[in-house]
């Protein structure tokens, strides 16, 4: 559930970005010519989520919940591999 809550918080955080930052992101997209490559932006945007989840997994290990911590590590690795693959595939096009 912690991972699902983290994804939902990440989505809500992206919806509450101030207009000035959205303008900066649009300008960066135009400068890098990545309008047709949204996967790159998804991988960059969800990277802090993976870091947060690894921190939560570390806390599980400290609380002696090793099986749950191992599952969290595997899930974080899976999401990290998907985001890396998404970024690589979109940059090669």
Secondary structure, 3 states (H helix, E strand, C coil): CHHHHHHHHHHHHHHCCCHHHHHHHHHHHHHHCCCCCHHHHHHHHCHHHHHHHHHHHHHHHHCCCHHHHHHHHHHHHHHHHHHHHHHHHHHHC
